[in-house]
Amino acid sequence: MKNKNKNIYFKQIFERLQAKKVIVKKHQHRLNKGEYNKRTFAQKLGTHTGVIPAILNGERGVTETIIQNLCQYFGINEAYIRMGEGNMFSTSLTKPPPNFGKQNIIYSSVHATAGDHISDEVAEQQDLRFGIPGLQGNLFAFNVKGNSMEPILQEGDMVFCRQVENPRYLRRGEIYAVYAEGQVRVKYVQLERDEYEANLKLTSHNAVEHPPIYVPANQNVKIYQVVHFLTDMGNRLGLL
């Protein structure tokens, strides 16, 4: 799932690392400790050399693996690479990514089109937690039902979501799971305001069959950004 904002933040980080002489123009055998050329930098991020210029030019998106390795090996603040929030660098270069290698993902039997609130209470009832390498932080996972986001997301896909604390963090073109009015819906989300109230406009990718839905933007509405998905993983794991 391509995110142009992440590409912008990645480019800023890349340029700052160049300014700090972390990324240098040297042959590999001449690199000093703590120095990287484009090839070794790409290797450290778990990818290959051609991916870096493609991200810098906006031709490829920043993957979860790249985010994880930027944070772990170069001390980048995760909130910065994801949303441009806070300082670019975290306080410690040696601090491991939060929850890395732990059971940090909560699976809920709630489907994307209907059900109860995605929460820790639901998770305690289901008692199912797991971890996937490359996915860090506290995440919720559940299966998609229906065709409103086809062909991007299809019925049976498993989505991994991170809670959004404030609607002002919403990004155009990103996909979100929204809990409102007793339902969980996976949509594109846009905050709209008038002089009386603020509403969330929920738009389907399959807009021909599914017209926009409007819900009040209040404290009872919970928003979760879809940060990753696995195709038809629910059937493969026997969870549907």
Number of C-alpha atoms within 10 A of each C-alpha: 15 14 17 19 18 21 22 18 20 24 19 16 19 17 15 14 16 16 11 11 14 19 21 17 14 13 12 13 6 11 15 11 7 9 19 24 20 19 16 18 20 17 13 16 21 14 16 14 15 11 15 23 13 14 19 19 13 18 13 17 21 25 19 16 16 18 21 23 18 23 26 22 15 20 19 22 23 23 15 19 26 18 14 18 13 12 13 18 18 18 11 13 14 12 12 14 18 15 14 17 14 15 16 19 23 24 25 24 17 19 23 25 20 16 15 16 19 27 12 14 10 16 17 13 9 13 12 13 17 12 16 12 11 15 21 22 16 15 22 23 24 24 27 28 21 14 17 24 21 13 10 14 22 17 19 21 20 25 27 22 23 20 17 16 11 11 16 9 13 20 18 13 14 17 26 25 27 27 23 19 14 12 17 25 24 28 26 23 26 19 19 13 11 7 5 5 10 14 16 21 18 21 21 22 20 15 12 9 10 13 13 16 14 15 16 16 20 13 7 10 17 20 25 22 25 21 18 16 19 13 17 18 17 18 13 11 8 7 14 15
